Amino acid sequence: MKEFAGRTAFITGGAQGIGLGIARRLAREGVNLALVDIDTEALKRARAELLGQTKVRTEVLDVRDREAFAKVADAIEADLGPISLLFNNAGVAGGVSIYQMNYAAWDWVLGVNLQGVVNGIQTFLPRMIKHGAGGHIVNTSSGAGMLAAGSGFLYATSKFAVVGMSESLHFELKQSKTNIGISVLCPGPVNTGIVARSLEATPGYVAPTEPEAIKQIESVKAFLASGVSIDEVGDMVLRGIQEDALYIFTDRLIVDGVVQRTEAILAALPGDSGAGRS
């Protein structure tokens, strides 16, 4: 996709973090913005910031709620026109240890990170196909969707699934000639503050009291804060859409891990594991 002006974008988690970075970049391209989030105050701030640049509509939405998703979609398309840019971006970085694992935590993380993406796809992809104007979908996964080690089993489960979904849809959309592209955004560290918000909301999470555990959490926060800005991610996402890229990465930090994982998989395959490799 090369032309953006006049199109309408729907961005989940659009009031803050990566979603806001994407919204800012699209606003400069003349895209109408539909921002949904669970944070009312953040939505007010985002709307006030962006309203002078383009049309903006904000709605409070829990992406796990299918009925609410459909109602919000109807209202926004009636106001701003058909959605042709979809960003399934809302996500949480919460998790619990194997000693605290519980169904509520599974349901919460998978509900937001995976089912929220499913709900966005199911709500809008049939509409985009019916409208016939083409478009693009960006699903936010994570570097943890490519390399799970150290990312927490709840988070990794959800993010690997989003990568697989995006890869499969990419193939089917190309085969069906819908003129709808799809990308999966796999960010590394980004300065968003998501860890603190997510841990506090994770069902069953108990804040550690041991100095080492506290130090580890603070180290993760500092690592993410040292990453790229949300506005840099917005630039990368726009470029990825323009190039019809399947994968959008924000850095190369997972390179060694991905190579090691791939080599381990190849070595585990039956037959001549060295065939075709130097």
C-alpha positions as CSV (number, residue, x, y, z in Angstrom):
1,M,0.0,0.0,0.0
2,K,1.3,3.4,-1.0
3,E,-1.6,5.8,-0.6
4,F,-2.9,6.4,2.9
5,A,-4.7,9.8,2.9
6,G,-8.5,9.4,3.5
7,R,-8.3,5.8,4.7
8,T,-9.5,4.9,8.1
9,A,-7.4,3.0,10.7
10,F,-8.7,1.0,13.7
11,I,-6.0,0.7,16.4
12,T,-6.5,-1.4,19.5
13,G,-4.4,-0.3,22.5
14,G,-4.3,3.0,20.5
15,A,-4.2,5.5,23.3
16,Q,-0.7,4.8,24.5
17,G,2.5,2.9,23.8
18,I,3.1,1.4,20.4
19,G,-0.5,2.0,19.4
20,L,-0.1,5.8,20.0
21,G,3.2,5.8,18.0
22,I,1.4,4.2,15.1
23,A,-1.5,6.7,15.4
24,R,0.9,9.6,15.4
25,R,2.6,8.4,12.2
26,L,-0.7,7.7,10.4
27,A,-2.1,11.1,11.4
28,R,0.7,12.7,9.4
29,E,-0.4,10.7,6.4
30,G,-3.9,12.0,6.6
31,V,-5.5,8.8,7.9
32,N,-8.7,9.0,9.9
33,L,-8.1,7.4,13.3
34,A,-10.3,5.1,15.4
35,L,-8.5,4.5,18.7
36,V,-9.8,2.0,21.2
37,D,-8.4,1.3,24.6
38,I,-9.5,0.3,28.1
39,D,-7.8,3.5,29.6
40,T,-10.3,6.3,29.4
41,E,-7.9,9.0,30.5
42,A,-5.3,7.9,28.0
43,L,-7.9,8.0,25.2
44,K,-8.7,11.6,26.2
45,R,-5.1,12.6,26.0
46,A,-4.6,10.9,22.6
47,R,-7.6,12.5,21.1
48,A,-6.6,15.9,22.3
49,E,-3.1,15.4,20.8
50,L,-4.2,14.1,17.4
51,L,-7.5,15.9,16.7
52,G,-5.9,18.9,15.1
53,Q,-4.2,16.7,12.5
54,T,-6.9,14.4,11.4
55,K,-10.4,13.0,12.2
56,V,-10.2,11.1,15.5
57,R,-12.8,8.9,17.2
58,T,-12.1,7.2,20.5
59,E,-14.0,4.3,22.2
60,V,-13.4,2.4,25.4
61,L,-13.1,-1.3,24.4
62,D,-12.0,-4.5,26.1
63,V,-10.8,-6.5,23.1
64,R,-11.9,-9.7,24.7
65,D,-15.6,-8.7,24.3
66,R,-16.8,-9.8,20.9
67,E,-20.2,-8.2,21.1
68,A,-18.8,-4.9,22.1
69,F,-16.1,-5.2,19.4
70,A,-18.9,-5.5,16.7
71,K,-20.9,-2.6,18.1
72,V,-17.9,-0.3,18.2
73,A,-16.9,-1.3,14.7
74,D,-20.4,-0.5,13.4
75,A,-20.4,2.9,15.1
76,I,-16.9,3.8,13.8
77,E,-17.5,2.8,10.2
78,A,-20.7,4.8,10.2
79,D,-18.8,7.8,11.4
80,L,-15.4,7.6,9.7
81,G,-16.1,5.2,6.8
82,P,-14.9,1.6,6.1
83,I,-11.8,0.4,8.0
84,S,-9.0,-0.5,5.6
85,L,-6.1,-0.3,8.1
86,L,-6.4,-2.6,11.1
87,F,-3.9,-2.7,13.9
88,N,-4.5,-5.5,16.4
89,N,-2.1,-4.0,18.9
90,A,-3.6,-4.2,22.4
91,G,-1.5,-6.5,24.6
92,V,-0.3,-7.3,28.1
93,A,3.1,-8.4,29.3
94,G,1.9,-10.0,32.5
95,G,2.8,-13.4,33.7
96,V,3.2,-15.7,36.7
97,S,5.8,-18.2,37.8
98,I,5.2,-21.9,37.5
99,Y,4.5,-21.9,41.2
100,Q,1.7,-19.3,40.8
101,M,0.2,-20.5,37.5
102,N,-3.6,-20.5,37.4
103,Y,-6.5,-20.6,34.9
104,A,-7.4,-16.9,35.4
105,A,-3.9,-15.8,34.4
106,W,-4.0,-18.1,31.3
107,D,-7.4,-16.7,30.3
108,W,-6.4,-13.1,30.9
109,V,-3.1,-13.2,28.9
110,L,-4.5,-15.4,26.1
111,G,-7.7,-13.4,26.1
112,V,-6.0,-10.1,25.4
113,N,-2.9,-11.1,23.5
114,L,-4.5,-13.8,21.3
115,Q,-8.2,-13.7,21.4
116,G,-8.2,-9.9,21.1
117,V,-6.3,-10.4,17.8
118,V,-8.8,-13.1,16.7
119,N,-11.7,-10.8,17.5
120,G,-10.1,-8.0,15.4
121,I,-9.6,-10.3,12.5
122,Q,-13.0,-11.8,12.7
123,T,-14.7,-8.4,13.1
124,F,-13.0,-6.6,10.3
125,L,-11.4,-8.9,7.7
126,P,-14.8,-10.0,6.3
127,R,-15.8,-6.3,6.1
128,M,-12.6,-5.4,4.4
129,I,-13.1,-8.2,1.8
130,K,-16.7,-7.1,1.2
131,H,-15.7,-3.4,0.8
132,G,-13.2,-4.4,-1.9
133,A,-10.9,-1.4,-1.4
134,G,-7.9,-3.4,-0.3
135,G,-6.1,-2.6,2.9
136,H,-3.6,-3.9,5.4
137,I,-3.6,-5.6,8.8
138,V,-0.8,-5.4,11.4
139,N,-0.9,-7.8,14.3
140,T,1.4,-7.0,17.2
141,S,3.3,-10.0,18.5
142,S,6.8,-9.7,20.0
143,G,10.4,-10.8,19.6
144,A,9.1,-13.4,22.0
145,G,6.9,-14.7,19.2
146,M,10.1,-15.9,17.5
147,L,12.3,-16.7,20.5
148,A,10.5,-17.8,23.6
149,A,13.4,-18.3,26.0
150,G,13.2,-16.0,29.0
151,S,9.9,-14.3,28.1
152,G,7.5,-16.2,30.3
153,F,5.4,-19.1,29.3
154,L,2.1,-17.2,29.3
155,Y,3.4,-14.4,27.2
156,A,5.3,-16.7,24.8
157,T,2.3,-18.9,24.2
158,S,0.2,-15.9,23.1
159,K,2.9,-14.3,21.0
160,F,3.9,-17.4,19.1
161,A,0.2,-18.0,18.2
162,V,-0.1,-14.5,16.8
163,V,3.0,-15.1,14.6
164,G,1.5,-18.4,13.3
165,M,-1.9,-16.8,12.7
166,S,-0.3,-13.9,10.7
167,E,1.9,-16.2,8.6
168,S,-1.1,-18.4,7.7
169,L,-3.3,-15.4,6.9
170,H,-0.5,-13.9,4.8
171,F,-0.5,-17.0,2.6
172,E,-4.3,-17.2,2.2
173,L,-4.7,-13.5,1.5
174,K,-2.1,-13.7,-1.2
175,Q,-3.7,-16.8,-2.7
176,S,-7.2,-15.2,-2.7
177,K,-6.0,-12.0,-4.4
178,T,-7.9,-9.7,-2.0
179,N,-5.4,-6.9,-2.2
180,I,-5.3,-7.0,1.6
181,G,-1.8,-7.3,3.1
182,I,-0.8,-8.5,6.6
183,S,2.2,-7.9,8.7
184,V,3.2,-9.2,12.1
185,L,5.1,-6.7,14.3
186,C,7.7,-8.3,16.5
187,P,9.1,-5.5,18.6
188,G,12.1,-5.9,20.9
189,P,12.5,-3.4,23.8
190,V,10.3,-0.4,23.4
191,N,10.0,2.4,25.9
192,T,6.3,2.0,26.8
193,G,6.0,1.1,30.5
194,I,3.9,-2.0,29.7
195,V,5.5,-4.3,32.3
196,A,4.5,-2.3,35.4
197,R,0.9,-1.9,34.2
198,S,0.6,-5.6,33.2
199,L,2.1,-7.1,36.4
200,E,-0.3,-5.2,38.6
201,A,-3.2,-6.5,36.6
202,T,-2.2,-10.2,36.2
203,P,-4.6,-12.5,38.1
204,G,-2.8,-14.4,40.8
205,Y,0.4,-12.3,40.6
206,V,2.1,-11.8,43.9
207,A,4.7,-9.0,44.0
208,P,8.0,-10.5,45.0
209,T,9.7,-9.5,48.3
210,E,13.0,-11.2,47.7
211,P,15.7,-8.6,46.7
212,E,16.9,-10.8,43.7
213,A,13.4,-11.1,42.2
214,I,12.7,-7.4,42.7
215,K,16.1,-6.6,41.0
216,Q,15.1,-8.8,38.1
217,I,11.9,-7.0,37.5
218,E,13.6,-3.6,37.7
219,S,16.2,-4.9,35.2
220,V,13.5,-5.8,32.7
221,K,11.9,-2.4,33.1
222,A,15.2,-0.7,32.5
223,F,15.9,-2.9,29.5
224,L,12.6,-2.0,27.8
225,A,13.1,1.7,28.7
226,S,16.4,1.6,26.8
227,G,14.7,0.5,23.6
228,V,13.4,2.5,20.7
229,S,10.7,5.1,21.1
230,I,7.1,4.5,20.2
231,D,7.5,7.1,17.4
232,E,10.3,5.1,15.8
233,V,8.1,2.1,15.9
234,G,5.4,4.1,14.1
235,D,7.9,4.9,11.4
236,M,8.9,1.2,11.0
237,V,5.3,0.1,10.8
238,L,4.4,2.6,8.1
239,R,7.4,1.5,6.1
240,G,6.5,-2.2,6.6
241,I,3.0,-1.5,5.2
242,Q,4.4,0.3,2.3
243,E,6.7,-2.6,1.5
244,D,4.1,-5.2,2.2
245,A,6.4,-6.9,4.6
246,L,5.3,-10.0,6.5
247,Y,7.6,-9.4,9.4
248,I,8.4,-6.0,11.0
249,F,11.2,-6.1,13.6
250,T,12.4,-3.1,15.6
251,D,16.0,-4.4,16.2
252,R,18.3,-7.4,15.7
253,L,18.7,-8.5,19.3
254,I,17.1,-11.9,18.8
255,V,19.4,-12.8,15.8
256,D,21.7,-15.2,17.7
257,G,18.8,-16.9,19.5
258,V,16.8,-17.4,16.3
259,V,19.8,-18.9,14.6
260,Q,20.4,-21.3,17.5
261,R,16.8,-22.3,17.7
262,T,16.6,-22.9,13.9
263,E,19.8,-25.0,14.0
264,A,18.4,-27.0,16.9
265,I,15.2,-27.7,14.9
266,L,17.1,-28.7,11.8
267,A,19.3,-31.0,13.8
268,A,16.3,-32.7,15.3
269,L,14.6,-33.5,12.0
270,P,14.8,-37.1,11.0
271,G,17.0,-38.2,8.1
272,D,20.1,-36.5,6.8
273,S,20.2,-33.4,9.0
274,G,23.2,-32.1,7.1
275,A,21.6,-32.3,3.6
276,G,21.6,-29.0,1.8
277,R,23.5,-27.3,4.5
278,S,27.1,-26.1,4.5
